[in-house]
Amino acid sequence: MTKLLTRFVPFIVAAIAIVTAWWAVIVVFKPHDSLLPPPINVAKEFWELLQSGVLFTHIGASLGRVCSAWAIAALVAIPLGIAMGRIPIVERLLDPLVELIRPISPLAWIPLAILWFGIGESGKIFVVFIGAFFPSLVSTIAGVKRIDPVMIQAGQVLGCADRSSLFRKVVLPAALPSILTGLRISFGTGWAAIIAAELVAARSGLGYLISNGMEILRADRVLVGMIVIGILGVCFDIFFRFVQRRISWGAV
């Protein structure tokens, strides 16, 4: 319990520092509430949205989209990454395509997503898929390539004669830490991408909450959305780190 509390101390200190700086800006510059409201106003808006259930609705909408797209990205990226890491000809064929598309920001895909899929759920899931796919793919490839050849040889000597057995008993366990790291990073990039997608074309979600607050000049609502995004992002990262420590070795 003490160890758990110790982990949260830096976050608590950071939160106190942010609120202190926030108050200082308000005291010194006295901005209008529509530009930068006091922390107490934001806390009241947060509580009202929480009590009404509206906040849970938006969180659920964003989480549903991210989890769906992230799962699809993992199902495609991990097998493809293993193939590219283990089979040189597959890597030579696909690597130029991956390196050409990978630098394009998920935000740049939003106009095409709207043209291709409309403003429904499919377009948002597509944008998140793009954001989540490449971190998982690159980490999987790196994890497979980093496997010591001695481990492969040892596995063959110890009875892993066929490729399927070698994959299950040697390749996958050895690459697992990198795969999990890729999944953790990809969830974070997907979480950022869905907020951007919801800012443009949505009627629910945390991105929509922020966009709606901007349209009606409610900076307190905008800040509530931003704070919830940050808190949930930290919680997801802590969860993934916990999973890594439990089911893999060499994870950070």
C-alpha positions, 0 to 999 in steps of 0.5 A: 500500500505504501509503495502504491501511494509513493507512485502517486506522489509525483502526480499529486505534486504535479497537480498541486503545481499546475493548480498553483500556477493556474491561480497565479495567472488568474490573480496576476492577469485577471482573464475573463471566465470565458477564457480561463475560469478559476479552478473552483468553477471547473471543479463545479462543472466537473461535479455537475457533469458527473452527477448528471451522468453526461461525463460518463456517457462521453467517457464511455463513447470515447473508450468504446471507440478506442478499445475497438480500434486498438484491438483491431490494430493489435490483431493486424499489427502483431502477426504482421510484425512477427512475419516482417521480423522473421521472414526477410522477404516479407520485410523487404516488400512491406517495409518501404510501404510502412515507412512511407505511411507511418510518418503521416499523422492520424489527424491528416487522415480525418478528412479522408475518413469523413469522405470514406466513412461519413461521420459515423463510428467507422470513420473515428475507429479508422483514425484511431486504427491508424494511430494505434497500428504503427507503434504496435507493428514497429515494436513487434518487429523490433522485439522479434529482431532482437531475439538472440539467435542462440535462443533459437538454436537452443530451442531447436536443440531442446526439441522445438523441431517444427516452426510452430513449436519454435514460435510458441515456446521461443519466439513469442515469449522472447518478443513479448516484452516488446509487443506489450510495450508497443500495445501500451504506446499504441493505446496512448496514440489511439487515445490522442487520435480519438480526441482529435477525431471527435473534435471534428465530427462527433456527437459524443465523446470527450473530444465532442465535449471539448468542442461543444465547450468551445462553441458555447464559450464555456472554458470550464467545460473545455478544461473538464474535458482536458483534465479527464483526458489527462487523468484517464491517460495516466490511469491507462499507462499505469494499468499497462505497466502493471500488466507488463510487470505481471506477465513479462520480463524486461519490461519497464 
